[in-house]
Amino acid sequence: SRLTDSDVKGPVESNQLFCHQCFCYVCDKVASECSVWSASGVCHCNAHKKSVFWSSKRDKVVLGYLQMFNFNLLEIDNDLRLAESLLLQLGEELSMEYASFQRGVAVRGLAVQCACHCHAANSLECGNCQSNHLPLLVYDYTKVFKCVCRFLGRAERERPKAAAVMRLGAAKLFITHCAPPGLVISHHVEARIEEALHLLLTRVTEVVRRQMVQCDFSPEFLQKLQGFYQTLPLPPSCITQRNS
């Protein structure tokens, strides 16, 4: 095979050829299981450890969510690996719950009553006011809220280092959620996304702040937690917590 620095257009010379013992340098698995081994625009068959470009790609795959904290491979221990594994699971579960929230639920009977004669006479709907009686979409953030709460509850059972990364990593996953245009019919705060995000972020910041004081974290680890938090794109409802 031929070594190249950052060629992803396609396999260089015969780099796409492999045997059953060949491993993908980026994915760290056998070449036959790499779905982008010779895919144009990605082409992992050209990857090798002497390239800064490919080493960076490998770090992203190996570190996963931990890369968001600017950890390097030498800093990864069992606690951080556990945190990354659990954040990966949360990311998958949360994406499904959030997608369901974004779709909304169609509900009838919430439209503003019209003054059409057909309704005054208790007769069938007429064409003039039909739009007033179409199903409306309502949105309830409760299931997403509970999904995050379960994860934060799990963090309470883990060692401090893993728990801190889990909490802040979860914040990164939910903080960009936004409300679609529509109604929220529940009176519970967890159903209303702006208030729910504020509650979740408050829970995260209060516990992590306490951990940073009480736990024996290294100065480098503390700096990475603080730096990570400063990168979070806080929504308007949470902007007062920027320096918390």
N, C-alpha and C positions, 0 to 999 in steps of 0.2 A: 504494500500500500504506500501511497505518497502522502507526506505530511504537508498540510496547508494551514494557514493561520486562521482564516475566517470564511472560507468558501462554503456557502450554503445553496448555491444555485442548483447543484446536482452532484452526483458522485464524481470525484476526481479520479481519472484513470480507472483502476479496478478496485477502488475502496469499498464498493458495495458488496464485494465477494466476502463470504464468511464461512466458517465451519461451525460445528456444534459447540466448540470450546470458546468461540469469540464472544467478547462482551462489549456492550455499548458503553463507551467511556462516560457519556452524559447521564444515561438512565441507570447505569450500574446494574444491568441485567443482561441476560444472554441476548445476542444480536437478533436472534429469531423472534424475540418478544418485543423488540423495539418497533413501534408502529410508524416511526418517521425515519427509519434507518437510511432510506434513499429518497425520501420525499423532498421535492423541490422547495426551496425556501427554508428548510430545516436541516436535512441531510446529516444525521448524526454519524454516518459512516465515515465522514471526514474528520471527526473529532479525535483529539489526542491530548495528553497531559502537558505537552510542552508549549501549548498555545494559551495565552492569557484569555483570549476570547472564549475558547472551549472550556477552560477551567471555570470561568465565570458562569457559563451555562450549567455546568455540572453542580456548582455550588447552589444554584437556584433550585435545582431538582432535589439535591440531598438535604438542603436546609429547609425547604418548604416554607411554612409560615414563619419560621425562625429568622428568615432573611429580612423580614420586616423590621426586626430589632437590630440589624447589623451585626449579628453574631457571626463569628467565623467558625470553621470546622473544628479548630482546636478548643473552642469554648463549649462545644456540645457535649453534655454529659447525660446520664440517664434521666435526670429530672427534665431537662429541656427536650429530650427525645419524647418523653411521655407527653409533655405539653403540646408538642407539635402534632403527635398522633391524635390527641383528643381534639385539637383545634381543627384538624382535617375532617374529623367526623362531624364536628359542629358545623363547619362550612357546608358540608353536603346536606345535613338536615335543615339548616337554616335557609339555604337557598330554595328548598322545596316549600317550606312554610311561608316564606316571603312571597314566592311566586303565587301561592294560593291566595294570600292576602291581596296581592295586586289585582288578581282576577275579580275579586269581590263576590258578593252573593246577590242574586236578583230577588227583590222583594216587592210584592204588590201591596197596594192600599196605602202608600205613603204620599201619594201625589196630593197637591193642593186641590181642594174641591172647586169645581167650576160652577158657574151659575146657569148652565145650559138647561133649557126647559125639559129635556129628556130625563135629567136626573131629578128635577123637581117632581116629575110625574112618575118617578121610580121605574122608568122604562129602560130599554136596552141602551147601551152606549151609542152615541151617534158619531159620525165622521168629524164633526166640528171640534169635538173635545177628546178625540181618541188618544191624542198624545199625552193628555193628562193622566191616563190610566195605564200607560206602558210600565212594565217592571222597571224599578229603579235599582241601581247597584249600590250596595252598602258595604262598608269596609270595617273590619274588626281585627285589630292588631293583637288580640289576646293570645292566640296560639303561638305567634312569633315571640311575644313577651315571655310566655311560659317556657318556650324552648330555651331561650337564653338563661332564664332563671334556673332551670334544671342544670345547665352547664356550670353556672356560677356556684350552685350548690355542690356540684362534683368537685370544683376547685377547692372548696373548704375542707375536703377530705385528703387533699394532696399535700406534699411537702411545700414549704414556703416559696422556694424558687420556682417550682413548676406552677404553683397557684398564681403567682404574680404575673407570669407570662400568659397563663390561660385567661386571666381576667382582662388584661389589656388587649390580648389578641382577640377576645370576644368583642370588646368595644370596637375594634377596627372593623369587625364583620357587620355589626348592627348599626354603626353610627351613620352610615350613608343611606340608610333606609329613608324613604320619603313617602308622603301621603298622596295617593292618587286623588283626582277631583271626585268628590262624592260625599255621601252622608255616612255618619257614624251614629248608630242608634243606641249604643250601649252607654250607660252612665258611668261605667267603671273606667278608671284612668288608664288601665293597661290596654283598653280597647282603642284609645285615642293616641295615635303614634307620637305626636309631639311630647305629650306628657309621659308616655311610656319610655321614650328615649331618655328623657331627663331623669326618670327614676332609675333606669338601668345604669346610666353613666354615673350617677351619684353613688349608687351601690358599689360600682367598680372603684371609683376614685377614693372613696372613704376607706375601703379595706386596704387597697394598695398603699395609700398614704400611711396607714397604720403599720403595715408591713415594713415599709422603708425605714421607719423609726425603730421598730421592735426587733426585726430580724437581722441576723448577722450577714447582710449582703455586702459584697465587695464594692468599693467605690466605682469600679468599672461597670459592674452590673447595674448599680443604681443610676449611673449616667445613661446607660442604654435604655432603662425604663423611662426615665424623664425625657430623653430625646425622642423616643417612640411616641410618648403621649403628646408631645408638642406637634407631631406630624398629623395627628388625627383631624380630619375635616369636620369640626364640630358644627352642627346645625344651629340656627338662630336661637332655638329654645335652650341650647346647652352652652352658648358662647360665654356665659358668666363663669363657667368652670374651666376656662382655658388655663388659668394659672393655679388650679387647685392641686 
